[in-house]
């Protein structure tokens, strides 16, 4: 940030520590899949001295993407913490997945960080989903900077990408998104593409040359200075416009040369408060090099321009019962308040909880209170327990390096918190607190599963419970209507990772089956039925006869049973038995095995025997009467209809409306929801939206979101109902 030429590499082999919040920076890296976030984290670790060669630790493993699933899929699927040291400042780099299925890991990173580094590929441009995350950060005032990567690509153009970033992220104020450095190009190669060998600082007017593999500083040549004049003047004007010194602009317009230190100070202030967003360039180090292009400049920006934890507002807290508590500050001596932002299982250490400490100091072996409330909609039960904190550590690839403590503002991994789940609050046991949970999207892709074998069935429940405890964007459902175990996920890739973890971590093999929608049956018209159950097989026989009338009721009425028996044709003690038999048969279904609803059953007459009549006999007669009545009329299938709300950019409204129509949806209305976005409200049969989470992402290029909620059951079209009955018969 200050464009210093000196470096302060961190010491490889030990975990960086901080003794005060001012010596901490928490930075989350955000960007679409393939933009180069993980490579950039590894380059920053190399430049800081945390590792001796790019992306590798002492055991030869990867620093960030070390999970076996990440190796197989060749992409990040989880949040990774990489702590480095620069100039005596501990920087917690939070590498997030760029694929939309793993948005829960991204949200966890945003919760744990105080500033965001948006990584944009010069070869691919700005993804729509990245713009959505930018808007979320802007809404909470999180400081942001941009890094342009992949400058080595044949079609890369730093100036054009900087302009596009300014238009996309700057909105009405494009001068709030400006570069701090311009790339310097070497001689073109055989393919005509000129490599980027260095950077020239717009404020210092110094050249930082990386062509030798190490960063060296020199004065610009006479040919290089004119290259930056226009960009430098624009940057200075942008900084002065954000300055709290109102006289600075007048002095600048009057021709006064503003001191570079003053400009850098104002720039750092504007970045920290989130009103100015610098653009930088970065590239990984070549083989044998010690520093990648732009890595030192990025580390200087993070330590000089990004805020300390003390400068960010602490989440609101209450007592576990919801009663108010005083707001907290980032004070190591204050009351303990920490949050579990990620839960994982390590094959060697066991259960690990990544914790952000917001107040107080977390120490090994102390007993803390674990509060988990307000997450029942994610499948988590409320709980309040005291647990003893295990060892504290900092991750370093697959390794865990011990930490003596974690002060307010820091991040640490805590071992052996057996009850703590993602989103839980850790506080002092004699003064328990509960932090306001952060927003998480609902999982909307259902995956029905069953155990592969009896041995897997015995371990399935525990394995699924652990998966859901680790991932707040995953929900477990035991559907009482379809008798299926359903894992609700964010998308297909999310489901694949979940099932792979279930197999590799917990030794549970499952098979996926077709997800069933909870259909219903009802009578298409009034009908009568006679149930006759008469048997004589020695000893007491079975004798029960009942006559009923069935008529349909409006949707949502359930089953209504009416007794109109006169003269004791059915003894009073057996009338409840008839009702029980009718309701049991209704629950089993009549035509396709789905529950029968929305009918009135009237018991009109019957016969009994003084010896052979019994409760069981009249239950059977009631069931037979209902089945006979069903044979006299049409049985309609009812399907659940969902209230679907789709939020998309305006340019995708047409395709979304067309797609919903093809799903038998009825559009209720549309309305503007912020600048350039439209909310579409529709009623769509649930059988048509099973894969909508995947299809909408494709339709809107990752920029659309939707929610769904149950509205009602309504009759299914005859042709589709006939097909469902055929499938039910085949399945039977």
C-alpha positions in Angstrom: 0.0 0.0 0.0 2.8 2.4 0.9 4.8 1.0 -2.0 7.7 0.0 0.3 10.5 -2.0 -1.3 11.5 -3.8 1.8 9.7 -7.0 2.9 9.2 -8.8 6.2 8.8 -12.5 5.5 7.0 -14.6 8.0 9.0 -17.4 9.6 8.3 -20.8 8.0 7.8 -23.6 10.4 5.7 -21.9 13.1 2.2 -20.4 13.2 2.0 -16.6 13.1 0.6 -15.1 16.3 -0.7 -11.7 17.3 -0.8 -10.1 20.8 -3.3 -7.3 19.9 -6.1 -6.8 17.5 -4.2 -4.0 15.7 -1.7 -6.6 14.6 -4.4 -8.7 12.8 -6.0 -8.6 9.4 -8.8 -11.0 8.3 -9.2 -11.1 4.5 -11.6 -13.3 2.5 -10.8 -14.0 -1.2 -13.9 -14.0 -3.4 -14.3 -14.8 -7.1 -15.8 -17.2 -9.5 -14.4 -20.7 -10.0 -11.2 -20.7 -11.9 -10.3 -17.0 -11.2 -7.2 -18.0 -9.4 -8.0 -17.5 -5.7 -6.2 -20.5 -4.4 -3.1 -19.9 -6.6 -3.0 -16.3 -5.3 -3.2 -17.5 -1.7 -0.2 -19.8 -2.3 1.7 -16.9 -4.0 1.1 -14.6 -1.0 2.2 -17.4 1.3 5.4 -17.8 -0.7 6.1 -14.0 -0.8 5.6 -13.8 3.0 8.0 -16.6 3.6 5.4 -19.0 5.0 6.4 -21.6 2.5 9.6 -22.1 0.6 8.1 -23.0 -2.8 4.7 -22.1 -4.3 1.8 -23.9 -2.9 3.8 -26.5 -0.9 4.5 -27.1 2.7 7.2 -29.2 4.4 5.5 -32.6 3.7 5.1 -31.7 0.0 1.3 -31.3 0.3 -0.8 -28.4 -1.0 -1.2 -25.4 1.3 -4.9 -24.6 0.5 -6.6 -27.3 -1.6 -5.3 -30.3 0.5 -8.6 -32.3 0.7 -8.7 -35.5 -1.3 -12.0 -34.5 -2.8 -10.5 -31.2 -4.0 -7.7 -33.1 -5.7 -10.1 -35.3 -7.5 -12.4 -32.5 -8.6 -9.6 -30.0 -9.3 -11.4 -27.2 -7.5 -12.0 -25.8 -4.0 -15.0 -27.2 -2.2 -14.4 -25.8 1.3 -13.2 -22.8 3.2 -9.5 -22.8 3.9 -7.6 -20.7 6.3 -4.0 -19.8 5.6 -2.3 -17.5 8.2 0.8 -15.6 7.1 3.0 -12.9 8.7 3.9 -9.6 7.0 5.7 -6.8 8.7 4.7 -8.1 12.1 1.1 -8.2 11.1 -0.7 -11.6 11.1 -2.9 -12.0 8.0 -5.6 -14.6 8.1 -6.3 -15.4 4.4 -9.6 -17.1 3.9 -9.8 -18.9 0.6 -13.4 -19.6 -0.5 -14.8 -21.9 -3.3 -16.0 -20.1 -6.4 -18.6 -22.6 -7.4 -22.1 -21.6 -6.5 -22.9 -25.0 -4.8 -20.5 -24.1 -2.0 -22.0 -20.7 -1.2 -22.2 -21.8 2.5 -18.4 -21.9 2.7 -18.3 -18.4 1.1 -20.8 -17.0 3.6 -18.7 -18.5 6.4 -15.6 -16.7 5.0 -17.5 -13.4 4.8 -18.6 -13.8 8.4 -15.1 -14.5 9.6 -13.4 -11.7 7.6 -13.2 -7.9 8.0 -12.3 -7.2 4.4 -12.7 -8.9 1.0 -10.3 -9.3 -1.9 -12.2 -9.9 -5.1 -10.2 -12.0 -7.6 -11.1 -11.4 -11.3 -9.6 -13.3 -14.2 -8.4 -11.1 -17.0 -9.2 -14.0 -19.4 -12.8 -14.6 -18.2 -14.1 -11.3 -17.0 -16.6 -10.6 -14.2 -19.1 -13.3 -13.4 -22.7 -12.2 -12.5 -22.5 -14.2 -9.2 -19.4 -12.2 -8.2 -21.4 -9.0 -8.6 -24.0 -10.3 -6.3 -21.4 -11.0 -3.6 -20.0 -7.5 -4.1 -23.5 -6.0 -3.5 -23.8 -8.1 -0.3 -20.5 -6.7 1.0 -21.5 -3.2 0.0 -24.7 -3.5 2.0 -22.8 -4.2 5.2 -19.9 -1.7 4.4 -17.2 -4.3 4.1 -14.0 -2.9 2.6 -13.1 -4.4 -0.8 -10.3 -4.4 -3.3 -9.8 -6.1 -6.6 -7.0 -8.3 -8.0 -6.8 -9.0 -11.7 -5.2 -12.4 -12.4 -4.3 -14.5 -15.5 -2.5 -11.6 -17.2 -0.4 -14.2 -19.0 -3.5 -15.3 -21.0 -3.3 -14.4 -24.7 -6.5 -12.3 -24.6 -5.8 -10.6 -21.3 -6.1 -6.8 -21.3 -5.4 -5.1 -17.9 -6.7 -1.7 -19.0 -9.9 -3.1 -20.5 -10.6 -5.3 -17.4 -10.0 -2.4 -15.1 -12.5 -0.4 -17.0 -15.1 -3.2 -16.8 -14.5 -3.6 -13.1 -15.1 0.1 -12.6 -18.4 0.0 -14.5 -19.5 -3.3 -12.9 -18.5 -2.5 -9.3 -18.3 1.3 -9.2 -21.9 1.9 -10.3 -22.5 5.6 -10.4 -19.0 6.3 -9.1 -16.5 4.7 -11.5 -13.7 6.7 -9.9 -14.1 4.7 -6.7 -12.6 1.7 -8.5 -9.1 2.6 -9.9 -5.7 0.8 -10.3 -2.8 1.6 -8.0 -0.2 0.1 -10.3 0.0 -0.4 -14.1 1.7 -3.5 -15.5 4.9 -3.2 -17.4 5.3 -5.6 -20.4 8.4 -7.3 -21.7 9.3 -8.1 -25.3 6.6 -10.1 -27.2 7.3 -13.8 -27.5 6.9 -16.0 -30.6 3.1 -16.0 -30.2 3.1 -12.2 -30.2 2.0 -12.0 -26.5 4.1 -9.7 -24.3 4.7 -11.0 -20.7 4.2 -8.8 -17.6 7.5 -8.4 -15.9 6.8 -5.7 -13.4 4.6 -2.9 -12.1 4.9 0.8 -11.9 3.4 2.6 -8.9 1.1 5.4 -9.9 1.7 7.4 -6.7 5.4 6.7 -6.0 6.3 6.7 -9.7 8.7 3.8 -9.0 9.1 0.6 -11.0 8.9 -2.8 -9.2 10.6 -5.3 -11.4 9.8 -9.1 -10.9 11.6 -10.4 -14.0 14.5 -11.8 -12.0 12.2 -13.8 -9.7 12.6 -11.4 -6.9 11.1 -7.9 -6.5 13.6 -5.1 -7.2 12.9 -1.4 -7.3 14.2 1.2 -9.8 13.4 4.6 -11.2 11.2 4.7 -14.3 12.8 5.4 -17.7 11.9 8.4 -19.8 9.7 6.2 -21.9 7.8 4.7 -19.0 6.8 7.9 -17.2 4.3 9.1 -19.9 2.6 5.7 -19.7 1.2 6.5 -16.3 0.4 10.2 -16.4 -3.3 10.0 -17.2 -3.9 7.1 -14.8 -1.9 8.8 -12.1 -3.8 12.1 -12.3 -7.1 10.2 -12.3 -6.0 8.2 -9.2 -4.9 11.3 -7.3 -8.3 13.0 -8.1 -10.1 9.9 -6.9 -8.2 9.8 -3.7 -8.7 13.5 -3.0 -12.4 13.2 -3.7 -12.5 10.7 -0.8 -10.3 12.7 1.5 -11.7 14.1 4.8 -9.5 17.2 4.2 -11.9 19.4 2.1 -9.1 21.8 1.3 -7.1 19.2 -0.5 -9.0 19.4 -3.7 -8.7 23.2 -3.9 -5.0 23.0 -3.3 -4.7 20.3 -6.0 -6.7 22.3 -8.6 -4.6 25.3 -7.8 -1.6 23.4 -9.1 -0.1 22.4 -5.7 1.9 19.1 -5.6 0.2 17.0 -3.0 2.7 15.0 -0.8 2.7 11.3 -1.6 2.5 10.4 2.1 -0.6 12.5 2.4 -2.2 10.8 -0.6 -1.3 7.3 0.7 -2.7 8.2 4.1 -6.0 9.3 2.6 -6.1 6.3 0.3 -5.6 3.9 3.3 -8.4 5.6 5.2 -10.8 5.5 2.2 -10.1 1.8 1.6 -10.6 0.9 5.3 -14.0 2.6 5.4 -15.1 0.9 2.2 -15.5 4.0 0.0 -12.6 3.4 -2.4 -11.7 0.1 -4.0 -8.2 -0.2 -5.4 -7.4 -2.5 -8.3 -4.1 -4.5 -8.4 -2.5 -7.1 -10.6 -1.0 -10.4 -9.5 0.6 -13.5 -11.0 2.1 -16.6 -9.4 5.8 -17.0 -9.1 7.7 -18.9 -11.8 9.6 -22.0 -10.8 12.4 -21.1 -8.4 11.2 -17.5 -7.9 10.7 -16.2 -4.4 7.9 -13.7 -5.2 5.1 -13.6 -7.7 4.1 -10.4 -9.5 2.2 -8.0 -7.3 2.3 -10.2 -4.2 4.3 -7.7 -2.2 2.0 -4.9 -3.3 -1.0 -6.9 -2.2 0.5 -7.7 1.2 1.2 -4.0 1.7 -2.4 -3.1 0.8 -3.7 -5.7 3.2 -1.6 -4.5 6.1 -1.8 -0.8 5.4 -5.3 -0.3 3.9 -7.6 -3.0 5.3 -9.1 -2.5 8.7 -8.1 -4.1 11.9 -10.8 -6.2 13.7 -11.2 -3.3 16.2 -12.5 -1.1 13.3 -15.3 -3.5 12.4 -18.6 -3.8 14.3 -19.0 -6.9 16.4 -22.2 -9.0 15.8 -25.1 -8.4 18.2 -25.4 -10.7 21.2 -28.1 -11.7 23.5 -28.5 -14.2 26.4 -29.4 -17.7 25.3 -33.0 -17.0 26.3 -33.1 -14.0 24.0 -32.8 -11.3 26.7 -30.7 -8.3 25.6 -27.0 -8.0 26.5 -24.7 -5.0 26.0 -22.9 -4.8 22.7 -19.3 -6.0 22.7 -16.1 -4.5 21.4 -13.0 -6.2 20.0 -11.2 -6.3 23.4 -8.9 -9.3 24.4 -9.8 -8.5 28.1 -13.5 -8.4 27.5 -16.1 -11.1 28.0 -15.5 -14.2 25.7 -17.7 -14.2 22.6 -16.6 -16.5 19.7 -18.4 -18.2 16.9 -17.9 -21.5 15.1 -17.8 -20.5 11.4 -16.9 -24.0 10.1 -16.9 -27.5 11.4 -14.9 -30.4 9.8 -13.5 -33.8 10.6 -9.8 -34.5 10.5 -8.7 -38.1 10.1 -5.9 -37.6 12.7 -7.1 -34.9 15.0 -10.9 -35.7 14.9 -13.5 -33.0 15.0 -12.2 -29.5 14.3 -14.1 -26.2 14.8 -12.8 -23.1 13.0 -13.6 -20.3 15.4 -13.6 -16.5 15.0 -13.0 -14.8 18.4 -14.9 -11.4 18.5 -14.3 -10.5 22.1 -12.2 -11.8 25.0 -9.4 -14.5 24.7 -9.9 -18.2 24.0 -7.4 -20.4 25.8 -6.8 -24.2 25.6 -8.3 -26.4 28.2 -10.8 -23.9 29.5 -14.4 -24.7 29.9 -16.8 -22.7 27.7 -20.5 -22.5 27.1 -21.7 -23.6 23.7 -25.0 -22.1 22.6 -26.9 -23.2 19.5 -30.2 -21.5 18.9 -32.2 -20.1 16.0 -30.9 -22.7 13.5 -33.8 -25.2 13.7 -34.8 -24.3 10.2 -31.4 -25.7 9.1 -32.1 -29.0 10.8 -30.2 -28.2 14.0 -31.6 -28.7 17.5 -31.4 -25.9 20.1 -28.7 -26.7 22.6 -26.9 -25.2 25.6 -23.9 -27.2 27.0 -20.6 -26.6 28.7 -17.6 -28.1 26.9 -13.9 -28.1 27.5 -11.8 -26.5 24.8 -9.2 -28.8 23.4 -5.9 -27.7 21.8 -5.9 -24.5 19.8 -4.1 -24.6 16.4 -3.6 -22.8 13.1 -4.0 -24.8 9.9 -1.0 -25.2 7.6 -2.0 -27.5 4.8 -2.9 -30.8 6.4 -0.9 -29.8 9.5 -2.2 -28.1 12.6 0.3 -25.9 14.3 -0.3 -25.2 18.0 -1.4 -21.8 19.2 -1.0 -20.6 22.8 -4.3 -18.6 22.7 -6.6 -16.8 20.3 -7.3 -13.1 21.1 -10.2 -11.0 20.0 -10.2 -10.6 16.3 -8.2 -13.8 15.6 -9.1 -17.1 14.1 -8.2 -20.5 15.4 -9.1 -24.2 15.1 -10.4 -25.8 18.2 -10.2 -29.6 18.7 -12.7 -31.9 20.3 -15.8 -29.7 20.7 -18.1 -32.6 20.4 -21.4 -30.7 20.6 -20.5 -27.5 18.8 -21.9 -27.0 15.3 -21.4 -24.4 12.6 -23.1 -21.2 13.8 -22.8 -21.9 17.5 -21.5 -19.3 20.0 -18.7 -20.0 22.5 -18.8 -17.8 25.7 -17.9 -17.9 29.3 -19.8 -20.6 31.2 -20.8 -18.2 33.9 -22.0 -15.5 31.5 -23.4 -17.4 28.4 -24.0 -15.4 25.2 -25.7 -16.0 21.9 -24.6 -14.3 18.6 -27.1 -13.3 15.9 -26.8 -16.0 13.2 -25.6 -15.0 9.8 -27.9 -15.4 6.7 -27.6 -18.7 4.8 -29.5 -19.7 1.6 -31.9 -22.5 1.8 -30.9 -25.8 0.2 -33.4 -26.5 -2.6 -32.2 -29.6 -4.4 -33.6 -32.8 -2.9 -31.5 -36.0 -3.0 -33.3 -39.1 -1.8 -30.9 -41.8 -0.4 -31.0 -45.2 1.1 -28.3 -47.3 2.8 -26.4 -49.6 0.4 -26.4 -52.5 2.8 -27.5 -53.5 6.4 -24.1 -52.5 7.7 -24.4 -49.0 6.1 -27.9 -48.7 7.5 -26.6 -49.0 11.1 -24.2 -46.1 10.5 -26.3 -44.0 8.3 -28.1 -41.9 10.9 -24.9 -40.9 12.7 -23.1 -40.1 9.5 -25.9 -37.9 8.2 -26.2 -36.1 11.5 -22.4 -35.2 11.4 -22.7 -34.0 7.8 -25.6 -31.6 8.7 -23.8 -30.4 11.8 -20.8 -29.4 9.6 -22.7 -27.7 6.8 -25.5 -25.2 7.5 -26.5 -25.2 3.8 -27.5 -28.9 4.1 -30.8 -30.1 5.6 -31.8 -33.6 6.5 -35.5 -34.7 6.1 -37.2 -37.9 7.1 -40.3 -37.6 5.0 -43.3 -39.2 6.8 -45.4 -39.3 3.7 -43.0 -40.9 1.2 -40.9 -42.7 3.9 -37.7 -41.4 2.2 -34.5 -40.0 3.7 -33.9 -36.8 1.8 -30.7 -34.7 1.8 -31.4 -31.2 0.7 -28.4 -29.7 -1.0 -27.4 -26.5 -2.9 -26.7 -28.3 -6.2 -25.4 -31.5 -7.8 -21.7 -30.8 -7.0 -22.7 -30.1 -3.3 -24.5 -33.4 -3.2 -21.6 -35.3 -4.8 -19.2 -33.9 -2.2 -21.6 -34.7 0.7 -22.0 -38.4 -0.4 -18.3 -38.7 -1.0 -17.6 -37.4 2.5 -20.2 -39.8 3.9 -18.4 -42.7 2.3 -14.8 -41.6 2.9 -15.0 -40.0 6.4 -17.8 -42.0 8.0 -17.7 -45.3 6.1 -21.3 -45.1 4.9 -22.2 -46.2 1.3 -25.5 -45.0 0.1 -27.5 -45.3 -3.1 -29.5 -42.4 -4.6 -33.1 -43.1 -5.6 -35.8 -41.0 -7.3 -37.2 -38.3 -5.1 -40.9 -38.7 -4.4 -43.3 -35.9 -4.1 -46.0 -36.3 -1.4 -49.1 -36.8 -3.5 -52.7 -37.2 -2.2 -55.9 -39.0 -3.4 -59.4 -37.8 -3.1 -62.9 -38.8 -4.4 -63.9 -37.3 -7.6 -67.6 -37.6 -6.7 -70.0 -39.0 -4.1 -70.3 -42.8 -3.7 -71.6 -45.5 -1.4 -69.9 -48.6 -0.1 -70.8 -51.7 1.9 -68.2 -53.4 4.0 -68.9 -57.0 4.9 -66.5 -59.0 7.0 -68.0 -62.3 8.0 -65.8 -65.4 8.7 -66.3 -68.6 10.7 -63.2 -70.7 11.3 -63.9 -72.5 14.5 -64.4 -70.9 17.9 -65.3 -67.2 17.8 -65.9 -66.0 14.3 -65.7 -62.5 12.8 -68.9 -60.6 11.9 -69.2 -56.9 10.9 -71.2 -55.2 8.3 -71.3 -51.4 7.7 -72.7 -49.2 5.0 -71.1 -45.8 4.4 -71.5 -42.8 2.0 -68.5 -40.8 0.9 -68.5 -37.3 -0.6 -65.6 -35.0 -1.5 -64.8 -31.9 0.5 -62.9 -28.7 -0.3 -59.1 -28.8 -0.3 -57.5 -28.9 3.1 -60.5 -30.3 4.9 -58.9 -33.6 5.8 -61.2 -36.5 6.7 -64.5 -36.0 8.4 -66.4 -38.9 9.9 -70.1 -38.6 10.6 -72.3 -41.1 12.6 -75.9 -41.4 11.3 -76.7 -44.9 12.6 -80.1 -45.3 14.0 -81.7 -48.1 16.0 -78.4 -49.6 17.2 -77.6 -51.3 13.9 -74.0 -50.8 14.8 -73.4 -50.9 18.5 -72.1 -47.7 20.0 -68.8 -49.3 21.1 -68.0 -50.3 17.5 -68.6 -47.0 15.8 -65.1 -45.7 16.7 -63.8 -49.0 15.3 -65.4 -48.3 11.9 -63.9 -44.8 11.9 -60.5 -46.2 12.8 -60.7 -48.7 9.9 -61.7 -46.0 7.5 -58.9 -43.7 8.5 -56.3 -46.5 8.4 -57.4 -47.4 4.8 -57.3 -43.7 3.9 -53.8 -43.4 5.2 -52.7 -46.4 3.0 -54.4 -45.0 -0.1 -56.9 -46.4 -2.5 -55.8 -46.1 -6.1 -52.0 -45.4 -6.1 -51.0 -45.8 -2.5 -51.1 -42.1 -1.6 -53.0 -40.9 1.5 -56.7 -40.2 0.9 -57.9 -36.7 2.0 -60.7 -34.2 1.8 -63.7 -36.5 2.2 -66.7 -36.8 4.4 -67.5 -40.4 5.4 -71.0 -41.0 6.8 -71.8 -44.2 8.6 -75.5 -45.0 7.7 -76.2 -48.6 8.7 -74.8 -52.0 9.5 -75.2 -55.3 11.3 -73.5 -57.0 14.2 -73.4 -60.3 16.0 -73.7 -60.7 19.8 -70.7 -63.1 19.9 -68.6 -62.7 16.7 -68.6 -58.9 16.4 -65.4 -57.2 17.6 -63.3 -54.1 17.3 -61.0 -55.7 14.8 -63.9 -57.0 12.7 -65.5 -53.5 12.4 -62.1 -52.0 11.6 -61.8 -54.4 8.7 -65.4 -53.7 7.6 -64.8 -50.0 7.6 -61.7 -50.4 5.4 -63.6 -52.7 3.0 -66.5 -50.2 2.8 -64.2 -47.3 1.8 -62.5 -49.4 -0.9 -65.9 -50.5 -2.4 -67.1 -46.8 -2.4 -63.9 -45.9 -4.2 -64.6 -48.4 -6.9 -67.9 -46.6 -7.7 -66.3 -43.3 -8.6 -63.2 -41.6 -10.0 -60.2 -41.2 -7.6 -58.3 -38.0 -8.3 -54.6 -37.5 -7.6 -53.7 -34.3 -5.8 -50.3 -32.8 -6.2 -48.7 -30.2 -3.9 -48.3 -26.7 -5.3 -45.4 -24.5 -4.3 -45.3 -20.7 -3.9 -42.1 -20.0 -5.9 -40.4 -16.6 -5.8 -37.5 -16.1 -8.3 -35.2 -13.1 -8.0 -33.2 -12.5 -11.2 -31.6 -9.7 -13.2 -34.0 -7.9 -15.5 -32.4 -9.4 -18.6 -33.4 -13.0 -17.5 -37.0 -12.2 -16.7 -38.3 -13.4 -20.1 -36.5 -16.8 -20.1 -37.6 -17.3 -16.5 -41.3 -16.7 -17.3 -41.1 -19.0 -20.3 -39.5 -21.7 -18.2 -42.0 -21.5 -15.4 -44.8 -21.7 -18.0 -43.3 -24.9 -19.3 -43.4 -26.3 -15.7 -47.2 -25.8 -15.6 -46.6 -22.7 -13.5 -49.0 -19.8 -13.0 -47.3 -16.5 -12.7 -48.9 -14.4 -10.0 -47.0 -11.2 -10.6 -43.6 -9.5 -11.0 -42.1 -6.5 -9.2 -38.9 -4.6 -9.1 -36.6 -5.6 -6.3 -33.7 -3.1 -6.2 -31.7 -1.8 -9.2 -31.8 -4.0 -12.2 -33.5 -7.0 -10.5 -37.0 -8.4 -10.7 -38.9 -10.7 -8.3 -41.2 -13.2 -10.1 -43.9 -14.8 -8.1 -45.5 -18.0 -9.4 -47.5 -21.1 -8.3 -45.8 -24.2 -9.6 -46.5 -27.9 -9.0 -43.7 -29.2 -6.7 -43.2 -32.2 -9.0 -41.9 -29.7 -11.6 -39.4 -27.8 -9.4 -37.4 -30.8 -8.0 -34.3 -29.8 -10.1 -35.1 -26.1 -10.4 -32.1 -25.1 -8.3 -29.9 -26.6 -11.0 -31.9 -25.4 -14.0 -32.3 -21.8 -12.8 -28.5 -21.5 -12.3 -28.0 -22.5 -15.9 -30.8 -20.3 -17.1 -29.5 -17.2 -15.3 -25.8 -17.9 -15.5 -25.6 -18.2 -11.7 -27.3 -14.9 -10.9 -30.8 -16.1 -10.1 -32.1 -17.2 -6.7 -35.4 -18.6 -5.7 -37.4 -19.7 -2.6 -40.3 -22.2 -2.3 -43.0 -22.8 0.2 -46.0 -25.1 0.3 -49.3 -23.6 -0.8 -51.9 -26.4 -1.2 -52.7 -29.6 -2.9 -54.8 -29.5 -6.1 -55.9 -32.0 -8.8 -53.2 -33.4 -11.1 -54.0 -33.4 -14.9 -55.6 -36.7 -15.9 -52.9 -37.8 -18.3 -50.1 -37.2 -15.7 -52.2 -38.8 -13.0 -52.7 -41.9 -15.1 -48.9 -42.2 -15.6 -48.3 -41.8 -11.8 -50.8 -44.7 -11.2 -49.0 -46.9 -13.7 -45.7 -46.2 -11.9 -47.3 -47.0 -8.6 -48.6 -50.3 -9.9 -45.2 -51.2 -11.3 -43.5 -50.3 -8.1 -46.0 -52.4 -6.1 
